[in-house]
């Protein structure tokens, strides 16, 4: 199993600092992940709200990180494909793949219903169809010459060849998100994409296990070898010297995150209360030993990698960095050796 880091910051200005301060924190976090041996850093795209909106363009941050790092992979989690011209995304990611010497992963998704799609000339009602059409355009743009398209949302009659070509052949790995609809999991498998999912949003991890099995069934239905594809599970993670300290320190910041998310949705709360999350063992909050036990419980979900979401709700930078260290030095090795 591989371990990754996820940059998505529900922003608390009085705790996280201004834009330059926050961006410096992200860069310092990735520098440490590179040093500690994390496999990939996943970078989100959000807009217009403190719920992630300080990171509206992952490609720009990825370009900075590509220059600073040598080993760790860089991925989007996710590019909101319905908001963009897919050719623009294809060009950006190909350039990044060159600058990073072949270390780019491209995660795509439709976004959330409450996002202001109209501001980008798009709409929620067709978001999933736009993603599906956009994925095929990305593949064509990276692999074919003299391309034309006559889709529902994107048309181009004059043949074009998109440049530059990515380093990774035939193209950078493509990932797609699914969380609640088993048919969506199966669709991703049938179309030969890697899977991203967020098990903790479901009432039970057992449901996520069933959905991931649907994904692998979709792979087999389309005669793909499941061993050739990856499944990423994203989890809230905070490791401290003692479990009591971990819960005491993370609790207020999780509540900050939940408040910010609820406000962004206009009052709709989807994230569980902190106490509910902890009681249901749907996160990794605790000392190294308790986190190892929880990691052992989730290892059989069918995941090939886990992404840690740690910097939430204004959690201080020193605590974020210490948690990253403790996880990789005292939690991950036990699972890797098992």
C-alpha positions, 0 to 999 in steps of 0.5 A: 500500500502507498501513502499520499498527502491531500491538500484541501484546506477549509480556510480559517484566515485568523489561524491559517494566515493570509494567502502568502502564508497559507501557500508557504505552509502547503509548500513546506508540507510537500517538502516534508512529504518528499523527504519522508517518502510519501508517494503522491501529493493530491491537490484540490480545485475549489472556488469562491468559498473558504471551503477550499477556495484558496486553491482554485487552480491546482496546476499553478501550485503543481508547477511550483512543486514540480520545480522543488521536488524530485521524486514525489508524484503530483496529482489533481484531486480533482480537476473540475472538468465541467468548468473547463475546456478539456483541451486547456486541461490537456495542454496544462497537464502535458506541460506539467508532465514534462516539467516534472519529468513524468510525475503527473496524475490527473484526477477528474470529477464533476464537483459539487451541486452547490458550486456556482457552475453558471459563473463558468458558463456550465451547469450542474444538470449536465456536469457528469456528462461533461466529465465523461465527454471530457475524459475522451477528449483528454485521451485523444488530445494526448495520444492522437493527431489531427483530432476532430470532435463532434460531442454534445458539449465540445465540437471542433471540425478543423483537425488539430494536434495538441502539443506538447506530448506528455512524457508518460505514455500513452498518457498520465494516469487518469483517475475519477471520483465516486462516493455514493452511487454503485453504478458510478463505481462500475462505470469508472471500472468499465472505462478503465480509469483509476478510482478515487473515493472517500470512505469516511463520508459513508455511514459504514466502511462496509458500504465502501468495500461493496462499492469498490467491489463494484468498481472491480467488477466493472473492470472485469466486465470490460476485460481490464485486469484489476491488478493494473489499476489503483484505488485511492481512499482519502481519510482524515488523519491526525497522529499525536503522541497520545490519543487523548492529545490527538482528539483534543487538538483535532476536535476544534479544527474539525468543527471549524471545517464542518462549519465552513463546509456547511456555510458554503452549501448554504446551511446544509451539513453533510460532514459528520459531527466529530464525535460521530466520526470518532465513534464510528472509526471512520477516521485515523485520529489518535496515537501511532498504536491506535492509528495502526489498528484503524489502518489494519481495519481499513486495509481490506477495503480494496485500497491500493493507496491512502491519502492523508487529509490533515490540514483542516480548519486552521490546524497549526502548521507544527502539528500538521508537520508532526502528524505527517512525520509520526504517520510515516515513521511509526504507523505506515511501516507496520502496515508495509511490513505486514 
